[in-house]
Amino acid sequence: MLMLKIALTGADGLVGSRIVELLKDDFEFIPLPQKLMDITNKEHVDNALKNLDFNIFFHLAAFTNVPGAETNKELCFKINRDGTKNVYEAVKQKQKKFIYVSTDFVFDGISPPYNEDSLPNPIGVYALSKYEGEKIVNPPAGGQAMIVRIAYPYRTSFELKKDFFRTFKFYLENNKPLSMITDSLMTPTFIDDIAYGLKYLFNNYKPEIYHLVGSQSISPYDAAMKVAETFNLDKSLIGKTTYEEYILGKARLPQFATIKSNKNNFWKMKTFGEGLDVIKKQISK
Ligand SMILES: NC(=O)c1ccc[n+]([C@@H]2O[C@H](COP(=O)([O-])OP(=O)(O)OC[C@H]3O[C@@H](n4cnc5c(N)ncnc54)[C@H](OP(=O)(O)O)[C@@H]3O)[C@@H](O)[C@H]2O)c1
């Protein structure tokens, strides 16, 4: 059987590298790392894509440092908005399918829950830049692209970048105290589930918005407690704070990021507890 060819940016990142690892026998991935194709350089992009043969372009590359975006606004927009425009236009010319990975941060977190039909209202620089990317690939006149929003992705291991789960675990394992918000919600998503959900979406492409998110929203405090419970770590290291206290002097984050999907009837996403149980097994292998 012929494999779908998927050209992708961000293949070496936290999310992309696990997707490639899990789905490498199902699809032919063609990674386009920054050193081969800097997405902020239109000429690079046009040259790299001109003669490239692929069925789907999967765009994961982004400026992802949320606090850093507040002080690096220009670079953040250059990568997330202008870079997206460069790759989208080159792919559109070739009349190929395009998938843009976006974030739950496009929502303000004021009136949850948020599903695929909810109206974005980004509140920080990173969130704004990612929403600009969404509007490029999916303009009001009707877009040709699929948008896949993910939220708080976590995985068992990845040397290059710690996700929130491994940050909590690292603190607890090293007897460092954590001060965790009790009055906000996030929707943690096991990256393995994102990969398997994408397997369906690659094979069943539609130019629509999808949320591939965990099936439970939880406060950061409860999430840290769950990590301590699952890995037998010291819960007394976990202190409490409030949302308002935590964000003082920092970029505002959506407070109640309860993200839902009314479209995902193709892959059962795990709760945070279920994800941690799988991670525990993966670690002991
Ligand atoms: N991590 C999260 O919490 C989270 C949450 C929601 C949504 N998302 C979205 O998910 C996607 C993947 O995030 P991630 O956390 O896996 O990313 P990541 O680990 O920070 O990796 C970012 C990737 O983007 C590439 N990149 C950055 N600038 C580039 C440029 N100018 N040209 C080409 N490539 C460039 C990097 O390539 P090099 O390694 O070659 O430099 C790297 O592979 C992003 O679109 C992000 O917005 C992430």
The ligand as a Tripos MOL2 file, in Angstrom:
@<TRIPOS>MOLECULE
LIG
   48    52     1     0     0
SMALL
NO_CHARGES

@<TRIPOS>ATOM
      1 N1          4.4090   22.7280   24.0830 N.am      1 LIG1
      2 C1          3.2100   23.1650   24.4210 C.2       1 LIG1
      3 O1          2.8870   23.3320   25.6110 O.2       1 LIG1
      4 C2          2.1730   23.4600   23.3440 C.ar      1 LIG1
      5 C3          0.8420   23.6850   23.7130 C.ar      1 LIG1
      6 C4         -0.1130   23.9500   22.7300 C.ar      1 LIG1
      7 C5          0.2740   24.0060   21.3960 C.ar      1 LIG1
      8 N2          1.5720   23.8310   21.0570 N.ar      1 LIG1
      9 C6          1.9600   23.9380   19.6330 C.3       1 LIG1
     10 O2          2.4950   22.6940   19.2130 O.3       1 LIG1
     11 C7          3.5110   22.8970   18.2460 C.3       1 LIG1
     12 C8          4.7600   22.1320   18.6490 C.3       1 LIG1
     13 O3          5.2090   22.6260   19.9000 O.3       1 LIG1
     14 P1          6.4750   21.9720   20.6520 P.3       1 LIG1
     15 O4          6.3340   22.2700   22.0910 O.co2     1 LIG1
     16 O5          6.6600   20.5600   20.1900 O.co2     1 LIG1
     17 O6          7.6540   22.8590   20.0450 O.3       1 LIG1
     18 P2          9.1840   22.9100   20.4790 P.3       1 LIG1
     19 O7          9.6030   21.6580   21.1740 O.co2     1 LIG1
     20 O8          9.4350   24.2130   21.1560 O.co2     1 LIG1
     21 O9          9.8920   22.9060   19.0620 O.3       1 LIG1
     22 C9          9.7230   23.9960   18.1940 C.3       1 LIG1
     23 C10        10.1240   23.5610   16.8190 C.3       1 LIG1
     24 O10         9.9560   24.6600   15.9450 O.3       1 LIG1
     25 C11        11.0700   24.7130   15.0750 C.3       1 LIG1
     26 N3         11.3240   26.0890   14.6560 N.ar      1 LIG1
     27 C12        11.3990   27.1940   15.4450 C.ar      1 LIG1
     28 N4         11.7110   28.2650   14.6810 N.ar      1 LIG1
     29 C13        11.8010   27.8310   13.4030 C.ar      1 LIG1
     30 C14        12.1040   28.4520   12.1780 C.ar      1 LIG1
     31 N5         12.3640   29.7690   12.0850 N.pl3     1 LIG1
     32 N6         12.1250   27.6940   11.0500 N.ar      1 LIG1
     33 C15        11.8780   26.3690   11.1000 C.ar      1 LIG1
     34 N7         11.5980   25.7070   12.2400 N.ar      1 LIG1
     35 C16        11.5720   26.4400   13.3880 C.ar      1 LIG1
     36 C17        12.2230   24.1610   15.8690 C.3       1 LIG1
     37 O11        13.1190   23.6430   14.9450 O.3       1 LIG1
     38 P3         14.6870   23.4340   15.2910 P.3       1 LIG1
     39 O12        14.7160   22.4190   16.3810 O.co2     1 LIG1
     40 O13        15.2410   22.9290   13.9900 O.co2     1 LIG1
     41 O14        15.1820   24.7850   15.7120 O.co2     1 LIG1
     42 C18        11.5590   23.0920   16.7350 C.3       1 LIG1
     43 O15        11.5920   21.8520   16.0920 O.3       1 LIG1
     44 C19         3.6990   24.4170   18.1340 C.3       1 LIG1
     45 O16         3.0180   24.8710   16.9860 O.3       1 LIG1
     46 C20         3.0570   24.9600   19.3950 C.3       1 LIG1
     47 O17         2.5520   26.2600   19.2090 O.3       1 LIG1
     48 C21         2.5350   23.5350   21.9850 C.ar      1 LIG1
@<TRIPOS>BOND
     1     1     2 1
     2     2     3 2
     3     2     4 1
     4     4     5 ar
     5     4    48 ar
     6     5     6 ar
     7     6     7 ar
     8     7     8 ar
     9     8     9 1
    10     8    48 ar
    11     9    10 1
    12     9    46 1
    13    10    11 1
    14    11    12 1
    15    11    44 1
    16    12    13 1
    17    13    14 1
    18    14    15 2
    19    14    16 1
    20    14    17 1
    21    17    18 1
    22    18    19 2
    23    18    20 1
    24    18    21 1
    25    21    22 1
    26    22    23 1
    27    23    24 1
    28    23    42 1
    29    24    25 1
    30    25    26 1
    31    25    36 1
    32    26    27 ar
    33    26    35 ar
    34    27    28 ar
    35    28    29 ar
    36    29    30 ar
    37    29    35 ar
    38    30    31 1
    39    30    32 ar
    40    32    33 ar
    41    33    34 ar
    42    34    35 ar
    43    36    37 1
    44    36    42 1
    45    37    38 1
    46    38    39 2
    47    38    40 1
    48    38    41 1
    49    42    43 1
    50    44    45 1
    51    44    46 1
    52    46    47 1
@<TRIPOS>SUBSTRUCTURE
     1 LIG1         1 GROUP 0 **** ****
